[in-house]
Amino acid sequence: MVKNNMDNRIVVCGANAYEQKYYFNEEVFGKLPQSVKDELHIICVLFTEEVGGVFTIVVEPDGGISFETDKSDDDFYYDEISSGLLVNKIRQTRQELLESISLFYRVFYLHETFEEADGESKEQ
């Protein structure tokens, strides 16, 4: 299970513009439908193609979804403004996808009941 060392967040997937690589955490999220995996792949790769740097989607300990962006210190082409705008756009246009990933994680890994997990995700 790939965890972010700082606070036990779990990486779902990410893309790196510098190495032109994509990563998906099969160990934890391998049972997601292929269509969800494909959509995550597209989101990550398009983000790094447009903005540059490194883009990662992580699950917080409570099941919430977060985005992380990072850049190399010598990357003068990284567009920080576009990064923020694109993160907001992804949150708005892919809200249902993000909620389904959160629900999956909360039911299968936090062992919440479907009703508990679904009720809380609708309140957010």
C-alpha positions in Angstrom: 0.0 0.0 0.0 1.6 3.3 -1.1 1.2 5.9 1.7 2.3 9.5 1.9 4.8 9.4 4.8 3.7 12.7 6.2 0.2 11.8 7.4 -0.8 8.4 6.3 -2.6 9.5 3.1 -2.8 6.9 0.4 -1.8 7.6 -3.2 -4.5 6.7 -5.7 -2.6 7.7 -8.8 -0.2 10.3 -10.2 1.6 11.6 -13.2 5.1 13.1 -13.6 5.7 15.4 -16.6 9.5 15.2 -16.1 9.7 11.5 -16.4 6.6 11.1 -18.6 5.3 8.4 -16.3 1.9 7.5 -14.8 1.4 5.5 -11.6 -1.8 3.8 -10.4 -2.0 2.1 -6.9 -3.2 -1.3 -8.0 -2.7 -2.8 -4.5 -5.4 -0.6 -2.9 -7.6 0.5 -5.8 -7.1 -2.4 -8.3 -10.8 -3.4 -7.8 -12.1 -0.1 -9.2 -13.9 -0.5 -12.5 -11.6 -0.1 -15.5 -13.6 2.9 -16.7 -12.7 4.7 -13.4 -9.1 3.7 -13.8 -9.0 5.0 -17.3 -10.6 8.3 -16.3 -8.1 8.8 -13.5 -5.3 8.1 -16.0 -6.6 10.7 -18.4 -7.1 13.3 -15.7 -3.5 12.9 -14.4 -1.8 12.8 -17.7 -3.7 15.7 -19.2 -3.0 17.8 -16.0 0.8 17.3 -16.4 0.6 17.9 -20.1 -1.1 21.2 -19.6 0.5 22.5 -16.4 3.7 20.4 -16.1 5.2 19.2 -12.8 3.9 16.3 -10.8 0.2 15.7 -10.1 -1.0 13.2 -7.5 -4.5 12.2 -6.3 -4.5 11.0 -2.7 -7.1 9.7 -0.2 -7.0 11.3 3.2 -7.3 9.2 6.4 -11.0 10.0 6.6 -11.7 9.1 3.0 -11.6 12.6 1.5 -9.9 13.1 -1.8 -7.0 15.6 -2.2 -4.9 16.8 -5.1 -1.2 17.5 -4.8 0.9 19.4 -7.3 4.6 19.9 -7.2 7.3 21.2 -9.4 11.1 21.1 -9.7 12.9 24.1 -8.4 14.4 24.8 -11.8 11.1 24.4 -13.7 10.3 27.8 -15.1 7.6 26.5 -17.4 5.4 25.2 -14.6 2.2 27.3 -14.6 1.0 27.8 -11.0 -2.1 29.8 -12.0 -3.2 27.1 -14.5 -2.5 24.5 -11.8 -5.0 26.1 -9.4 -7.6 26.7 -12.1 -7.3 23.1 -13.4 -7.6 21.6 -9.9 -10.8 23.6 -9.3 -12.1 22.5 -12.7 -11.4 18.8 -12.0 -13.2 19.1 -8.6 -16.3 20.6 -10.3 -16.5 18.4 -13.4 -15.4 15.1 -11.8 -17.2 15.5 -8.4 -19.2 12.2 -8.9 -16.0 10.3 -9.8 -14.2 11.6 -6.7 -17.1 10.8 -4.5 -17.2 7.2 -5.9 -13.5 6.7 -5.1 -14.0 8.1 -1.6 -17.0 5.7 -1.1 -15.0 2.8 -2.4 -12.1 3.5 0.0 -14.4 4.1 3.0 -16.4 0.9 2.5 -13.5 -1.5 1.5 -10.6 -0.1 3.6 -12.2 1.8 6.5 -14.9 -0.9 6.7 -17.7 1.6 7.1 -21.1 0.4 6.1 -22.3 1.6 2.8 -25.0 3.6 4.5 -22.5 5.4 6.7 -20.1 6.1 3.9 -22.8 7.1 1.4 -24.6 9.4 3.9 -21.4 11.3 4.8 -20.3 11.7 1.2 -23.6 13.3 0.3 -23.3 15.8 3.2 -20.0 17.1 1.9 
